[in-house]
Amino acid sequence: MKKTLVSALTTALVVGAASTTFAAANPFSDVPADHWAYDAVSQLAADGVIEGYGDTTFRGNQNITRYEMAQMIAKAMAKSDVSAADKALIDKLAAEFSDELNNLGVRVSNLERNADMVKWNGMARYTYTHDKYEYKDLEGKDKNNELLFRLEPSAEVNDHWHVKARLEAKTDLKSDQGNDGKVSLKRIWAQGDYSNFQVKLGKLPSTVNNTLVYDNPYSGAAVTFGKNLKATLEAGRVGTDELSNTLNGKGVRGTITKAILDDDYPIDKAASYQGIGLAYNDGSKLTGRAGYQHFDWNADDVDNDDVGIWSVGANYRFDKNVAFDASYAKSNRSLTDYYKDLKGDDNQDKSYAFELDYKGAQKQNVGTWGAWVAYRYLGALTSVKPTYDGIHEGYKGWEVGMNYTPFQNVVGTLRYGDTKNLYENDLKDKVFFGRIEVFF
């Protein structure tokens, strides 16, 4: 009866035992029928410490090996809510089968380590945007319904190096069309992390004042060093489709192009890029940042075709709930360098943003939420690809928004922007933005 009970138990609990070899002597030899371990396991089964098939039944009539016994003991050892008597039995069994448990532990730890070599994160994201334009007596609107699927794998190379990537696929829900079912490789880079030093190589995100100036990837390298005061050097190439519509020859976004900026010009598909950034954070309430970024390409009929942008910023956290952020950036170029017929000052050679934040949604914590109010002035020759969704480059205005976590790993965001075009103040854009993100 005891042998029947225990052997049936192991039939349910043992997986893949026959395919693995261990250092312990004869791990697959049968435990003798009169071994005291059978009484101990029977007692643990009666106390509910070791379970059967899930329906409280035990089946089978085969002998049990030492390895199978160790597997059951390992499961029992993982339980914390056991009586003192059962704990003593488990300890006695663990001492008897210590070699098998050690080998089992090595096998499990190795499997876990191999499984952790590649970690996958990602999201499914729905975004709705509605731009309502007004220009003197003209009105227009632009709506978008986009569904995005994103995967972000991270593979461990060794103790210092990882390979990271971002893959995306999109579909337009309005037209029920995607990009031909293609999955795009948006980012991929190797990253080495050392004490107060980091290096990145590949197609990677820029980290130099990326909210106000440039929040898209580039192909090249980056080096960061320092502790409280960190310096970052970036260099590489940027596809011009990653830049603002002004810089890639398509005119200022939202400007009624045929009425105001009628001419496009040929431009290289890629620009050279260099950036340097400083960031200070000693754990106090105040943090600061500064940077310089340079973009250079060949634009036909344009003498000054490069753009250099200086930027500074600071963030002050009043308490755990309230924070204020301010940024300013200045470019060495204006739209008149690209469009010779423009009148006067085009107001595109500077950007600034002020934002007051209250709390913030945390994807792991249900019921958390946040709200903010901001004023942004985004010159298109300075904010070449900013982060903001409520105000576009080439515009200025107020933005209000909030986010909320209704379920774990699900975050909803709403934004509203009331904006005016920097070059043509009669052109207004009211921006409605909604997004739902499901993380995994």
C-alpha positions, 0 to 999 in steps of 0.5 A: 500500500505504501509503495503503491501510494508513493509510486502513484504520487510520482507518476503525477509529479515527475516530468522528464526524469529519464532524460537527465543524468546527475552526479549522484550515485545511482539516482534512478535506483529504487528506494528499498520497499522497507525504507523509512522514507515511504512512511514519511511520505505517506504521512506527508500525503495524509497531512496534505503536504504532498498532493496527488493528481489534483483529485486527491487520488493516487494511482499506480503500482511501480517502485519509486527511484531516489530521484523521484523521491527527491522531486517530491521532497523538493516540492514539500520543501517549497511549502511554508504552511506546514506543521512542526511535525511535518517540517521535521519529516521534511528535514529528515527526508532532505538529509537522506536524499541530499545528493539527489536534491543538490543535483536537482537544484543544479538542474533547476537553477541552470534551466532558470538561468537559461530561461532568463537569458532572453526576457520579453516585454511588450504592449498592445496599444490603441491610439485615437487622435483628432486634430480640428484645424481652423484657418480664417474662414477655413476648417479642416480635421484629421482623424487617426485610429491606430493599433500598435503591437510592440515587442522589446526583447533583451538578451543577456550576452554576459555579466556586462553586455546585453542585446536589446531591440524593439519590433513593431507592427501597426494597423489603421483601424479606420481603413482596416489596413496595416503595413502589409503585415510587416513587422518593423525593426525599430531599434536594436543595439548592444549595451555594455554596463560597467561601474559608472560607465555605459556604452551602446552600439547599434540603432538606439534611442537618443537620451539628450533632452529627448522630450523637447528636442529629439525622441527618435532613434539613430544609428551609431554609438553612445557612451555615458560615464559618471555617477551623480553627474553623467555625461553622454556622447552620441554620434551616428546617422538619422533617417530624415523620416525620423525628423520633423516635417519641416526638416525632411522637406514636407513643410510645417506639420498642420500648416495648410501647405498649399496656402502657406508653404508651397515648395518642397525640396529634395533632401538626403535620406539620412543626416549625420548626427552628433550630440552631447548631454549632461544630466545631474541627479544626486537623489535630491528634489532638484535635477538638471540637464543640458545638451547640444545636438547637431544634424547635417545633411545635403538639401538642394538650394539650401546653403545653411542645411545643418541645424545645431540645437542647445538645450537646458532643463530642470525638474523639481519635486515638491513632494511625492505627488507634485513635480514641476519641469521646465525646458528651453532649447535654441536653434541656429536656424530658422525657416527662412534658411529653407523657404526664402519667400517667408515674411519676417521672423518665422518663430521656429528657432526656439522651443520651451515647455513648462509642465506641472505634474500631479501623481501619475498612473503606475501600470502595476498598481490598480487605481493609481492616476495622474494629471498635468497641465503644461504650456509648450512652444515648439519651434519646428527648427528646434523641436525636431521630433519631440515626445509630446502628443498634445501639441505638434512641432511648429505650434504653441499652446496649452495642454491638459491631460490625465492617466489612470490604471483601471486594471493591472498593466492597463493604462489609459491616457487622455490629452487635450491641446489648444494650440496656434501655429507659430508662423501663422497665428490665424491657423489653430489646431485643437488636439484630442488624444486618447490612448489605451496601453496593455503591457505584458 
